[in-house]
């Protein structure tokens, strides 16, 4: 069985290291969707 807390901490560290990339991608997506 997987250790739930270990999995959660790995997920949090993954999100922490890629949050700026996701943020930039979301902003680029919004700029592409919004006309003008």
HELIX and SHEET records of a PDB file:
HELIX    1   1 UNK A    4  UNK A   33  1                                  30    
END                                                                             
